[in-house]
Amino acid sequence: MIYKLSSYGERKIGAVLANGDIINTTTAGKESNIIGRVVDGNIFRRTVHDERELGFVDEQGYIHSHGLFEGGLLGWVEPDGAVIQAGLILGEEEVGRVEGNLSAAAGAALLLLFLPDDAEEEKRMQRR
């Protein structure tokens, strides 16, 4: 299970299933809520025509991005399930938590899929 922290508390936003599918639990009315998958620690985003590899999580729970401009270490998952986002300017910040057997993959999904999607949605809303 994946939970995102906000100023209003925490909210369940997704999960990593046993088969590696990453689902968005906030899109209940859509045809498919599978937004990506994890394979051997590598995180993939589902796109209209294919999929794109976003990054990976290593054995210690450190999450790395393949991003063109922001590649490198994004954060990590603490033993208690807290997901920490690392930043050069803003420092470290707890952005959510995960629970279950696939907590490292779930933390990677939070940092590589869910938070960027939220940031993009927020930008779109501000442009309107």
C-alpha positions as CSV (number, residue, x, y, z in Angstrom):
1,M,0.0,0.0,0.0
2,I,1.2,3.5,-0.8
3,Y,0.2,6.6,1.2
4,K,0.9,10.2,0.4
5,L,1.4,12.8,3.0
6,S,-0.1,16.3,2.6
7,S,-1.0,19.2,4.8
8,Y,-4.4,17.5,5.4
9,G,-2.8,14.2,6.6
10,E,-2.2,11.0,4.7
11,R,-4.2,9.5,1.9
12,K,-4.0,6.1,0.3
13,I,-3.1,6.6,-3.4
14,G,-2.0,3.2,-4.7
15,A,-0.4,-0.2,-4.3
16,V,2.1,-2.6,-5.8
17,L,0.4,-5.9,-6.5
18,A,2.1,-9.3,-6.1
19,N,2.6,-9.6,-9.9
20,G,4.4,-6.2,-10.0
21,D,1.6,-4.1,-11.3
22,I,1.4,-0.6,-9.8
23,I,-2.1,0.6,-9.4
24,N,-3.6,4.0,-8.7
25,T,-6.4,3.5,-6.2
26,T,-7.8,7.1,-6.7
27,T,-9.0,6.4,-10.3
28,A,-11.8,4.0,-9.4
29,G,-14.0,5.0,-12.4
30,K,-11.4,4.6,-15.1
31,E,-11.1,1.5,-17.4
32,S,-7.7,0.5,-16.0
33,N,-6.0,1.8,-12.9
34,I,-2.7,0.1,-13.7
35,I,-0.2,2.9,-14.2
36,G,3.1,1.0,-14.2
37,R,4.9,-2.0,-13.1
38,V,8.0,-3.1,-11.2
39,V,10.4,-5.7,-12.4
40,D,13.5,-6.6,-10.4
41,G,13.5,-3.2,-8.7
42,N,13.1,-1.3,-12.0
43,I,10.1,1.0,-12.2
44,F,8.2,1.4,-15.5
45,R,5.4,3.9,-16.4
46,R,2.6,2.7,-18.6
47,T,2.1,5.0,-21.6
48,V,-0.5,5.1,-24.4
49,H,1.6,3.0,-26.8
50,D,4.3,1.4,-24.6
51,E,6.1,1.8,-21.3
52,R,9.1,3.9,-20.2
53,E,11.6,3.0,-17.5
54,L,11.8,5.7,-14.9
55,G,14.3,4.5,-12.4
56,F,15.0,1.8,-9.8
57,V,15.2,0.9,-6.2
58,D,18.3,-0.8,-4.9
59,E,18.6,-3.5,-2.1
60,Q,19.1,-0.9,0.6
61,G,15.9,0.9,-0.4
62,Y,17.5,3.9,-2.1
63,I,15.5,5.2,-5.1
64,H,17.3,6.4,-8.2
65,S,15.8,8.2,-11.2
66,H,16.9,7.9,-14.8
67,G,15.5,11.5,-15.4
68,L,17.2,13.6,-18.0
69,F,17.6,16.6,-15.8
70,E,16.9,15.3,-12.3
71,G,18.6,11.9,-12.6
72,G,20.2,10.3,-9.5
73,L,19.2,9.7,-6.0
74,L,15.6,10.8,-5.3
75,G,15.2,9.4,-1.8
76,W,14.8,6.2,0.2
77,V,12.4,4.0,2.2
78,E,13.1,3.8,6.0
79,P,12.7,0.5,7.8
80,D,9.4,1.7,9.3
81,G,8.0,2.4,5.8
82,A,8.5,6.2,5.8
83,V,9.4,7.5,2.3
84,I,12.0,10.3,2.4
85,Q,12.5,12.5,-0.6
86,A,16.1,13.9,-0.8
87,G,16.7,17.3,-2.2
88,L,19.8,19.4,-2.6
89,I,18.0,22.7,-1.9
90,L,15.1,21.8,0.4
91,G,16.9,18.9,2.2
92,E,15.1,15.7,3.2
93,E,11.4,15.5,3.6
94,E,9.0,12.7,4.5
95,V,6.5,12.6,1.6
96,G,4.6,9.4,2.4
97,R,4.7,5.9,3.8
98,V,4.4,2.4,2.4
99,E,3.5,-0.9,4.0
100,G,3.6,-4.5,2.9
101,N,6.1,-7.0,1.5
102,L,7.0,-4.8,-1.5
103,S,7.6,-1.6,0.5
104,A,10.8,-0.7,-1.4
105,A,9.1,-0.9,-4.8
106,A,6.1,1.0,-3.4
107,G,8.3,3.8,-2.1
108,A,9.9,4.0,-5.6
109,A,6.5,4.2,-7.2
110,L,5.6,7.0,-4.9
111,L,8.7,9.0,-5.8
112,L,9.0,8.1,-9.5
113,L,5.3,7.9,-10.5
114,F,2.8,9.4,-8.1
115,L,4.6,12.6,-7.0
116,P,5.6,13.7,-10.5
117,D,2.0,13.0,-11.7
118,D,0.7,15.1,-8.9
119,A,3.1,18.0,-9.7
120,E,2.1,17.9,-13.3
121,E,-1.6,17.9,-12.5
122,E,-1.0,20.9,-10.2
123,K,0.8,22.8,-13.0
124,R,-2.1,22.1,-15.3
125,M,-4.6,23.4,-12.8
126,Q,-2.6,26.6,-12.3
127,R,-2.5,27.3,-16.0
128,R,-6.3,27.3,-16.2
